Amino acid sequence: MEFLAGSNGQRLPAPYQDSLNQSLTSVVQSNSQYQGLAACQLELIFYILEDTS
């Protein structure tokens, strides 16, 4: 699985990228196996609800 995540042309910092990778991998793999897809392309939009900095 491969994906790009970020905002305004900037990639997410590594800790957020790793967390997102762990969460999305199982969701995408289980969905693609259920649908019988070998490959798919998704566009996901997330809204940041809290500033943690």
C-alpha distance matrix in Angstrom:
0.0 3.8 6.9 10.5 13.0 16.7 20.1 22.8 20.9 20.3 17.0 17.0 18.7 16.8 17.9 16.7 13.3 13.0 14.5 12.3 9.1 11.1 12.2 9.4 7.1 10.2 11.3 8.5 8.5 12.2 12.8 11.1 13.2 16.1 16.1 15.6 12.9 11.1 9.2 9.9 10.3 11.4 13.7 14.5 17.8 18.9 22.5 23.6 26.4 27.8 28.3 27.7 29.0
3.8 0.0 3.8 7.2 10.1 13.7 17.1 19.5 17.4 16.9 13.8 14.3 16.3 14.8 16.6 15.3 11.6 12.3 14.2 11.7 9.0 12.0 13.2 10.4 9.3 12.9 13.4 10.8 11.7 15.3 15.3 13.9 16.4 19.1 18.7 18.4 15.3 13.6 10.9 10.8 9.9 10.8 12.3 13.3 16.2 17.4 20.9 22.0 25.1 26.3 26.5 26.1 27.1
6.9 3.8 0.0 3.8 6.6 10.2 13.4 16.0 14.2 13.8 10.9 11.4 14.0 13.3 15.1 13.1 9.7 11.4 12.9 10.0 8.4 12.0 12.5 9.7 10.0 13.6 13.4 11.2 13.2 16.4 15.9 15.1 18.1 20.3 19.7 20.1 17.0 15.8 12.7 11.5 9.4 9.2 9.6 10.3 12.8 14.1 17.5 18.6 21.9 23.2 23.4 23.3 24.2
10.5 7.2 3.8 0.0 3.8 6.8 10.0 12.4 10.4 10.1 7.4 8.7 11.6 11.8 14.1 12.0 8.9 11.6 13.2 10.5 10.0 13.8 14.2 11.9 13.0 16.6 16.2 14.3 16.7 19.7 19.1 18.6 21.7 23.6 22.9 23.5 20.4 19.4 16.0 14.4 11.7 10.9 10.0 10.4 11.9 12.9 15.9 16.7 20.3 21.4 21.1 21.3 21.9
13.0 10.1 6.6 3.8 0.0 3.8 7.2 10.3 9.4 8.4 5.8 5.9 9.4 10.5 12.1 9.4 7.2 10.6 11.5 8.7 9.7 13.2 13.1 11.5 13.5 16.8 16.1 15.1 17.9 20.4 19.8 20.0 23.1 24.6 24.2 25.3 22.4 21.9 18.6 16.6 13.7 11.9 10.1 9.2 9.7 9.9 12.5 13.0 16.6 17.7 17.4 17.8 18.4
16.7 13.7 10.2 6.8 3.8 0.0 3.8 7.0 6.7 5.4 4.1 4.7 8.4 10.8 12.5 9.8 8.8 12.6 13.2 11.0 12.7 16.0 15.8 14.7 17.0 20.2 19.3 18.5 21.5 23.9 23.1 23.5 26.7 28.1 27.5 28.8 25.9 25.5 22.1 19.9 16.8 14.8 12.2 11.1 10.2 10.0 11.6 11.5 15.3 16.0 15.2 15.9 16.1
20.1 17.1 13.4 10.0 7.2 3.8 0.0 3.8 5.4 5.4 6.6 7.4 10.8 13.8 15.3 12.5 12.2 16.0 16.3 14.1 16.2 19.4 18.7 17.7 20.3 23.2 22.0 21.3 24.5 26.7 25.6 26.1 29.5 30.5 29.7 31.3 28.4 28.2 24.7 22.1 18.7 16.4 13.3 12.2 10.3 10.1 10.7 10.7 14.4 15.3 14.3 15.9 15.9
22.8 19.5 16.0 12.4 10.3 7.0 3.8 0.0 3.8 5.5 8.5 10.3 13.2 16.4 18.3 15.9 15.5 19.3 19.9 17.8 19.7 23.0 22.5 21.2 23.7 26.8 25.5 24.5 27.7 30.0 28.7 29.0 32.5 33.5 32.4 33.9 30.8 30.5 26.9 24.3 20.7 18.7 15.5 15.0 13.0 13.2 13.4 13.5 17.0 17.7 16.4 18.3 17.7
20.9 17.4 14.2 10.4 9.4 6.7 5.4 3.8 0.0 3.8 6.7 9.7 12.5 15.2 17.8 15.8 14.7 18.4 19.7 17.6 18.8 22.3 22.3 20.9 22.8 26.2 25.3 23.9 26.7 29.4 28.3 28.1 31.6 33.0 31.9 32.9 29.7 28.9 25.3 23.1 19.6 18.2 15.4 15.5 14.4 15.1 16.0 16.1 19.8 20.4 18.9 20.2 19.4
20.3 16.9 13.8 10.1 8.4 5.4 5.4 5.5 3.8 0.0 3.8 6.6 8.9 11.8 14.4 12.7 12.0 15.6 17.0 15.6 16.8 20.2 20.6 19.7 21.6 24.9 24.4 23.4 26.1 28.8 28.2 28.2 31.4 33.0 32.3 33.3 30.2 29.3 25.9 23.9 20.7 19.2 16.6 16.1 15.0 14.8 15.6 15.0 18.6 18.6 16.8 17.5 16.5
17.0 13.8 10.9 7.4 5.8 4.1 6.6 8.5 6.7 3.8 0.0 3.8 6.4 8.6 11.4 9.8 8.4 12.0 13.7 12.3 13.2 16.6 17.3 16.5 18.1 21.6 21.4 20.5 22.9 25.7 25.4 25.4 28.4 30.2 29.8 30.7 27.6 26.7 23.4 21.7 18.8 17.4 15.4 14.7 14.3 13.9 15.4 14.7 18.3 18.3 16.8 16.9 16.4
17.0 14.3 11.4 8.7 5.9 4.7 7.4 10.3 9.7 6.6 3.8 0.0 3.8 6.4 8.2 6.2 5.8 9.4 10.6 9.6 11.3 14.2 14.8 14.6 16.6 19.8 19.7 19.4 21.9 24.4 24.4 24.9 27.7 29.3 29.3 30.4 27.7 27.0 24.0 22.2 19.6 17.8 15.8 14.2 13.6 12.4 13.6 12.3 15.7 15.4 14.0 13.7 13.5
18.7 16.3 14.0 11.6 9.4 8.4 10.8 13.2 12.5 8.9 6.4 3.8 0.0 3.8 5.8 5.6 6.2 8.7 10.3 10.8 12.2 14.5 15.7 16.3 17.9 21.0 21.5 21.5 23.6 26.1 26.5 27.1 29.6 31.4 31.7 32.7 30.2 29.3 26.5 25.1 22.7 21.1 19.4 17.7 17.1 15.4 16.2 14.3 17.1 16.0 14.2 12.9 12.2
16.8 14.8 13.3 11.8 10.5 10.8 13.8 16.4 15.2 11.8 8.6 6.4 3.8 0.0 3.8 5.5 4.9 6.0 8.5 9.7 10.2 12.2 14.2 15.0 16.0 19.0 20.1 20.2 21.8 24.4 25.3 25.7 27.8 29.9 30.5 31.2 28.8 27.7 25.2 24.3 22.4 21.1 20.1 18.5 18.6 17.1 18.5 16.7 19.4 18.4 16.9 15.1 14.8
17.9 16.6 15.1 14.1 12.1 12.5 15.3 18.3 17.8 14.4 11.4 8.2 5.8 3.8 0.0 3.8 5.5 5.2 6.3 8.7 9.9 10.9 12.6 14.3 15.6 18.0 19.2 20.0 21.6 23.7 24.8 25.8 27.7 29.4 30.5 31.4 29.4 28.6 26.4 25.4 23.7 22.0 21.0 18.8 18.8 16.6 17.7 15.6 17.7 16.4 15.2 12.9 13.1
16.7 15.3 13.1 12.0 9.4 9.8 12.5 15.9 15.8 12.7 9.8 6.2 5.6 5.5 3.8 0.0 3.8 5.4 5.1 6.1 8.5 10.0 10.6 12.0 14.0 16.5 16.9 17.8 19.9 21.8 22.5 23.7 25.9 27.3 28.1 29.4 27.4 26.9 24.5 23.0 21.1 19.0 17.7 15.3 15.0 12.8 14.0 12.2 14.5 13.8 13.2 11.6 12.5
13.3 11.6 9.7 8.9 7.2 8.8 12.2 15.5 14.7 12.0 8.4 5.8 6.2 4.9 5.5 3.8 0.0 3.8 5.5 5.1 6.0 8.7 10.0 10.4 11.8 14.8 15.5 15.6 17.5 20.0 20.6 21.3 23.6 25.4 25.9 26.9 24.6 23.8 21.3 20.1 18.3 16.7 15.8 14.0 14.6 13.2 15.2 14.2 17.1 16.9 16.4 15.2 15.9
13.0 12.3 11.4 11.6 10.6 12.6 16.0 19.3 18.4 15.6 12.0 9.4 8.7 6.0 5.2 5.4 3.8 0.0 3.8 5.5 5.0 6.3 8.7 10.0 10.6 13.2 14.8 15.3 16.5 18.9 20.2 20.9 22.7 24.7 25.7 26.4 24.5 23.6 21.7 20.9 19.8 18.4 18.2 16.4 17.3 15.8 17.9 16.8 19.1 18.8 18.5 16.7 17.6
14.5 14.2 12.9 13.2 11.5 13.2 16.3 19.9 19.7 17.0 13.7 10.6 10.3 8.5 6.3 5.1 5.5 3.8 0.0 3.8 5.4 5.2 6.3 8.7 10.2 12.0 13.1 14.5 16.1 17.8 19.0 20.4 22.1 23.6 24.9 26.1 24.5 24.2 22.3 21.2 20.1 18.2 17.8 15.4 16.0 14.0 15.9 14.7 16.5 16.3 16.6 14.8 16.5
12.3 11.7 10.0 10.5 8.7 11.0 14.1 17.8 17.6 15.6 12.3 9.6 10.8 9.7 8.7 6.1 5.1 5.5 3.8 0.0 3.8 5.5 5.1 6.0 8.3 10.7 10.9 11.8 14.0 15.8 16.5 17.8 19.9 21.3 22.2 23.5 21.7 21.6 19.4 17.9 16.6 14.5 14.0 11.6 12.6 11.1 13.6 13.3 15.6 16.2 16.8 15.8 17.7
9.1 9.0 8.4 10.0 9.7 12.7 16.2 19.7 18.8 16.8 13.2 11.3 12.2 10.2 9.9 8.5 6.0 5.0 5.4 3.8 0.0 3.8 5.5 5.3 5.8 8.9 10.1 10.3 11.7 14.2 15.3 15.9 17.8 19.8 20.7 21.5 19.6 19.0 17.1 16.3 15.4 14.1 14.6 13.0 14.8 14.1 17.0 16.9 19.3 19.9 20.4 19.3 20.8
11.1 12.0 12.0 13.8 13.2 16.0 19.4 23.0 22.3 20.2 16.6 14.2 14.5 12.2 10.9 10.0 8.7 6.3 5.2 5.5 3.8 0.0 3.8 5.8 5.7 7.3 9.3 10.6 11.4 13.2 15.0 16.2 17.4 19.2 20.8 21.7 20.4 20.0 18.7 18.2 17.9 16.5 17.3 15.4 17.2 16.0 18.6 18.3 20.2 20.6 21.4 19.8 21.7
12.2 13.2 12.5 14.2 13.1 15.8 18.7 22.5 22.3 20.6 17.3 14.8 15.7 14.2 12.6 10.6 10.0 8.7 6.3 5.1 5.5 3.8 0.0 3.8 5.8 6.4 7.0 9.1 10.8 11.8 13.1 15.0 16.5 17.6 19.1 20.6 19.5 19.9 18.5 17.3 16.9 14.9 15.5 13.1 14.8 13.5 16.1 16.2 17.8 18.7 20.1 19.1 21.5
9.4 10.4 9.7 11.9 11.5 14.7 17.7 21.2 20.9 19.7 16.5 14.6 16.3 15.0 14.3 12.0 10.4 10.0 8.7 6.0 5.3 5.8 3.8 0.0 3.8 5.6 5.1 6.0 8.4 10.0 10.6 12.0 14.1 15.3 16.3 17.8 16.2 16.6 14.9 13.6 13.1 11.3 12.3 10.5 12.9 12.6 15.8 16.7 18.7 20.2 21.6 21.0 23.3
7.1 9.3 10.0 13.0 13.5 17.0 20.3 23.7 22.8 21.6 18.1 16.6 17.9 16.0 15.6 14.0 11.8 10.6 10.2 8.3 5.8 5.7 5.8 3.8 0.0 3.8 5.5 5.4 6.0 8.5 10.0 10.6 12.1 14.1 15.4 16.1 14.7 14.5 13.3 13.0 13.4 12.6 14.4 13.4 16.2 16.2 19.5 20.3 22.4 23.7 24.9 24.0 26.0
10.2 12.9 13.6 16.6 16.8 20.2 23.2 26.8 26.2 24.9 21.6 19.8 21.0 19.0 18.0 16.5 14.8 13.2 12.0 10.7 8.9 7.3 6.4 5.6 3.8 0.0 3.8 5.6 5.2 6.0 8.4 10.0 10.6 12.1 14.1 15.1 14.6 15.0 14.7 14.4 15.4 14.5 16.5 15.2 18.0 17.8 20.9 21.8 23.4 24.8 26.4 25.5 27.8
11.3 13.4 13.4 16.2 16.1 19.3 22.0 25.5 25.3 24.4 21.4 19.7 21.5 20.1 19.2 16.9 15.5 14.8 13.1 10.9 10.1 9.3 7.0 5.1 5.5 3.8 0.0 3.8 5.6 5.4 6.2 8.6 10.1 10.7 12.3 14.1 13.5 14.7 13.9 12.8 13.6 12.1 14.0 12.6 15.4 15.5 18.7 20.1 21.6 23.5 25.5 25.0 27.6
8.5 10.8 11.2 14.3 15.1 18.5 21.3 24.5 23.9 23.4 20.5 19.4 21.5 20.2 20.0 17.8 15.6 15.3 14.5 11.8 10.3 10.6 9.1 6.0 5.4 5.6 3.8 0.0 3.8 5.6 5.2 6.0 8.5 9.9 10.5 11.8 10.4 11.3 10.2 9.1 10.2 9.3 12.0 11.5 14.9 15.9 19.4 21.2 23.2 25.2 26.9 26.7 29.0
8.5 11.7 13.2 16.7 17.9 21.5 24.5 27.7 26.7 26.1 22.9 21.9 23.6 21.8 21.6 19.9 17.5 16.5 16.1 14.0 11.7 11.4 10.8 8.4 6.0 5.2 5.6 3.8 0.0 3.8 5.5 5.2 6.1 8.5 9.9 10.3 9.5 9.9 10.0 10.3 12.3 12.4 15.4 15.3 18.7 19.5 23.0 24.6 26.5 28.3 29.9 29.4 31.6
12.2 15.3 16.4 19.7 20.4 23.9 26.7 30.0 29.4 28.8 25.7 24.4 26.1 24.4 23.7 21.8 20.0 18.9 17.8 15.8 14.2 13.2 11.8 10.0 8.5 6.0 5.4 5.6 3.8 0.0 3.8 5.6 5.2 6.1 8.6 9.8 10.3 11.8 12.4 12.4 14.6 14.2 17.1 16.6 19.8 20.4 23.8 25.4 26.9 28.9 30.9 30.4 32.9
12.8 15.3 15.9 19.1 19.8 23.1 25.6 28.7 28.3 28.2 25.4 24.4 26.5 25.3 24.8 22.5 20.6 20.2 19.0 16.5 15.3 15.0 13.1 10.6 10.0 8.4 6.2 5.2 5.5 3.8 0.0 3.8 5.5 5.1 6.1 8.4 8.5 10.9 11.0 10.1 12.2 11.7 14.7 14.5 17.8 19.0 22.4 24.5 26.1 28.5 30.6 30.6 33.2
11.1 13.9 15.1 18.6 20.0 23.5 26.1 29.0 28.1 28.2 25.4 24.9 27.1 25.7 25.8 23.7 21.3 20.9 20.4 17.8 15.9 16.2 15.0 12.0 10.6 10.0 8.6 6.0 5.2 5.6 3.8 0.0 3.8 5.4 5.1 5.8 5.0 7.1 7.6 7.7 10.6 11.3 14.8 15.5 19.2 20.8 24.4 26.6 28.5 30.9 32.7 32.7 34.9
13.2 16.4 18.1 21.7 23.1 26.7 29.5 32.5 31.6 31.4 28.4 27.7 29.6 27.8 27.7 25.9 23.6 22.7 22.1 19.9 17.8 17.4 16.5 14.1 12.1 10.6 10.1 8.5 6.1 5.2 5.5 3.8 0.0 3.8 5.5 5.0 6.3 8.1 10.0 11.1 14.3 15.1 18.6 19.0 22.6 23.9 27.4 29.4 31.2 33.4 35.3 35.0 37.3
16.1 19.1 20.3 23.6 24.6 28.1 30.5 33.5 33.0 33.0 30.2 29.3 31.4 29.9 29.4 27.3 25.4 24.7 23.6 21.3 19.8 19.2 17.6 15.3 14.1 12.1 10.7 9.9 8.5 6.1 5.1 5.4 3.8 0.0 3.8 5.5 7.9 10.8 12.4 12.6 15.5 15.7 19.0 19.2 22.6 23.9 27.2 29.5 30.9 33.3 35.6 35.5 38.1
16.1 18.7 19.7 22.9 24.2 27.5 29.7 32.4 31.9 32.3 29.8 29.3 31.7 30.5 30.5 28.1 25.9 25.7 24.9 22.2 20.7 20.8 19.1 16.3 15.4 14.1 12.3 10.5 9.9 8.6 6.1 5.1 5.5 3.8 0.0 3.8 5.5 9.1 10.4 10.3 13.3 14.0 17.4 18.3 21.7 23.6 27.0 29.6 31.2 33.9 36.1 36.3 38.8
15.6 18.4 20.1 23.5 25.3 28.8 31.3 33.9 32.9 33.3 30.7 30.4 32.7 31.2 31.4 29.4 26.9 26.4 26.1 23.5 21.5 21.7 20.6 17.8 16.1 15.1 14.1 11.8 10.3 9.8 8.4 5.8 5.0 5.5 3.8 0.0 3.8 6.7 9.2 10.4 14.0 15.5 19.2 20.5 24.1 26.1 29.6 32.0 34.0 36.5 38.4 38.4 40.7
12.9 15.3 17.0 20.4 22.4 25.9 28.4 30.8 29.7 30.2 27.6 27.7 30.2 28.8 29.4 27.4 24.6 24.5 24.5 21.7 19.6 20.4 19.5 16.2 14.7 14.6 13.5 10.4 9.5 10.3 8.5 5.0 6.3 7.9 5.5 3.8 0.0 3.8 5.5 6.8 10.6 12.6 16.3 18.1 21.8 24.0 27.7 30.1 32.4 34.8 36.5 36.6 38.7
11.1 13.6 15.8 19.4 21.9 25.5 28.2 30.5 28.9 29.3 26.7 27.0 29.3 27.7 28.6 26.9 23.8 23.6 24.2 21.6 19.0 20.0 19.9 16.6 14.5 15.0 14.7 11.3 9.9 11.8 10.9 7.1 8.1 10.8 9.1 6.7 3.8 0.0 3.8 7.0 10.7 13.4 17.1 19.1 22.9 25.1 28.8 31.0 33.5 35.7 37.0 37.0 38.7
9.2 10.9 12.7 16.0 18.6 22.1 24.7 26.9 25.3 25.9 23.4 24.0 26.5 25.2 26.4 24.5 21.3 21.7 22.3 19.4 17.1 18.7 18.5 14.9 13.3 14.7 13.9 10.2 10.0 12.4 11.0 7.6 10.0 12.4 10.4 9.2 5.5 3.8 0.0 3.8 7.1 10.1 13.7 16.0 19.7 22.1 25.9 28.1 30.9 33.1 34.2 34.4 36.0
9.9 10.8 11.5 14.4 16.6 19.9 22.1 24.3 23.1 23.9 21.7 22.2 25.1 24.3 25.4 23.0 20.1 20.9 21.2 17.9 16.3 18.2 17.3 13.6 13.0 14.4 12.8 9.1 10.3 12.4 10.1 7.7 11.1 12.6 10.3 10.4 6.8 7.0 3.8 0.0 3.8 6.6 10.3 12.7 16.4 19.0 22.7 25.2 27.9 30.4 31.7 32.2 33.9
10.3 9.9 9.4 11.7 13.7 16.8 18.7 20.7 19.6 20.7 18.8 19.6 22.7 22.4 23.7 21.1 18.3 19.8 20.1 16.6 15.4 17.9 16.9 13.1 13.4 15.4 13.6 10.2 12.3 14.6 12.2 10.6 14.3 15.5 13.3 14.0 10.6 10.7 7.1 3.8 0.0 3.8 6.9 9.9 13.4 16.4 20.0 22.6 25.5 27.9 29.0 29.8 31.3
11.4 10.8 9.2 10.9 11.9 14.8 16.4 18.7 18.2 19.2 17.4 17.8 21.1 21.1 22.0 19.0 16.7 18.4 18.2 14.5 14.1 16.5 14.9 11.3 12.6 14.5 12.1 9.3 12.4 14.2 11.7 11.3 15.1 15.7 14.0 15.5 12.6 13.4 10.1 6.6 3.8 0.0 3.8 6.3 9.9 12.8 16.4 19.1 21.9 24.5 25.9 26.8 28.5
13.7 12.3 9.6 10.0 10.1 12.2 13.3 15.5 15.4 16.6 15.4 15.8 19.4 20.1 21.0 17.7 15.8 18.2 17.8 14.0 14.6 17.3 15.5 12.3 14.4 16.5 14.0 12.0 15.4 17.1 14.7 14.8 18.6 19.0 17.4 19.2 16.3 17.1 13.7 10.3 6.9 3.8 0.0 3.8 6.7 10.0 13.4 16.3 19.2 21.9 23.1 24.4 26.0
14.5 13.3 10.3 10.4 9.2 11.1 12.2 15.0 15.5 16.1 14.7 14.2 17.7 18.5 18.8 15.3 14.0 16.4 15.4 11.6 13.0 15.4 13.1 10.5 13.4 15.2 12.6 11.5 15.3 16.6 14.5 15.5 19.0 19.2 18.3 20.5 18.1 19.1 16.0 12.7 9.9 6.3 3.8 0.0 3.8 6.6 10.1 13.0 15.7 18.4 19.9 21.2 23.2
17.8 16.2 12.8 11.9 9.7 10.2 10.3 13.0 14.4 15.0 14.3 13.6 17.1 18.6 18.8 15.0 14.6 17.3 16.0 12.6 14.8 17.2 14.8 12.9 16.2 18.0 15.4 14.9 18.7 19.8 17.8 19.2 22.6 22.6 21.7 24.1 21.8 22.9 19.7 16.4 13.4 9.9 6.7 3.8 0.0 3.8 6.8 10.0 12.7 15.6 17.2 18.9 20.9
18.9 17.4 14.1 12.9 9.9 10.0 10.1 13.2 15.1 14.8 13.9 12.4 15.4 17.1 16.6 12.8 13.2 15.8 14.0 11.1 14.1 16.0 13.5 12.6 16.2 17.8 15.5 15.9 19.5 20.4 19.0 20.8 23.9 23.9 23.6 26.1 24.0 25.1 22.1 19.0 16.4 12.8 10.0 6.6 3.8 0.0 3.8 6.5 9.2 12.0 13.7 15.4 17.6
22.5 20.9 17.5 15.9 12.5 11.6 10.7 13.4 16.0 15.6 15.4 13.6 16.2 18.5 17.7 14.0 15.2 17.9 15.9 13.6 17.0 18.6 16.1 15.8 19.5 20.9 18.7 19.4 23.0 23.8 22.4 24.4 27.4 27.2 27.0 29.6 27.7 28.8 25.9 22.7 20.0 16.4 13.4 10.1 6.8 3.8 0.0 3.8 6.1 9.2 11.2 13.5 15.8
23.6 22.0 18.6 16.7 13.0 11.5 10.7 13.5 16.1 15.0 14.7 12.3 14.3 16.7 15.6 12.2 14.2 16.8 14.7 13.3 16.9 18.3 16.2 16.7 20.3 21.8 20.1 21.2 24.6 25.4 24.5 26.6 29.4 29.5 29.6 32.0 30.1 31.0 28.1 25.2 22.6 19.1 16.3 13.0 10.0 6.5 3.8 0.0 3.8 5.8 7.4 9.8 12.1
26.4 25.1 21.9 20.3 16.6 15.3 14.4 17.0 19.8 18.6 18.3 15.7 17.1 19.4 17.7 14.5 17.1 19.1 16.5 15.6 19.3 20.2 17.8 18.7 22.4 23.4 21.6 23.2 26.5 26.9 26.1 28.5 31.2 30.9 31.2 34.0 32.4 33.5 30.9 27.9 25.5 21.9 19.2 15.7 12.7 9.2 6.1 3.8 0.0 3.8 7.0 9.5 12.5
27.8 26.3 23.2 21.4 17.7 16.0 15.3 17.7 20.4 18.6 18.3 15.4 16.0 18.4 16.4 13.8 16.9 18.8 16.3 16.2 19.9 20.6 18.7 20.2 23.7 24.8 23.5 25.2 28.3 28.9 28.5 30.9 33.4 33.3 33.9 36.5 34.8 35.7 33.1 30.4 27.9 24.5 21.9 18.4 15.6 12.0 9.2 5.8 3.8 0.0 3.8 6.1 9.1
28.3 26.5 23.4 21.1 17.4 15.2 14.3 16.4 18.9 16.8 16.8 14.0 14.2 16.9 15.2 13.2 16.4 18.5 16.6 16.8 20.4 21.4 20.1 21.6 24.9 26.4 25.5 26.9 29.9 30.9 30.6 32.7 35.3 35.6 36.1 38.4 36.5 37.0 34.2 31.7 29.0 25.9 23.1 19.9 17.2 13.7 11.2 7.4 7.0 3.8 0.0 3.8 5.7
27.7 26.1 23.3 21.3 17.8 15.9 15.9 18.3 20.2 17.5 16.9 13.7 12.9 15.1 12.9 11.6 15.2 16.7 14.8 15.8 19.3 19.8 19.1 21.0 24.0 25.5 25.0 26.7 29.4 30.4 30.6 32.7 35.0 35.5 36.3 38.4 36.6 37.0 34.4 32.2 29.8 26.8 24.4 21.2 18.9 15.4 13.5 9.8 9.5 6.1 3.8 0.0 3.8
29.0 27.1 24.2 21.9 18.4 16.1 15.9 17.7 19.4 16.5 16.4 13.5 12.2 14.8 13.1 12.5 15.9 17.6 16.5 17.7 20.8 21.7 21.5 23.3 26.0 27.8 27.6 29.0 31.6 32.9 33.2 34.9 37.3 38.1 38.8 40.7 38.7 38.7 36.0 33.9 31.3 28.5 26.0 23.2 20.9 17.6 15.8 12.1 12.5 9.1 5.7 3.8 0.0
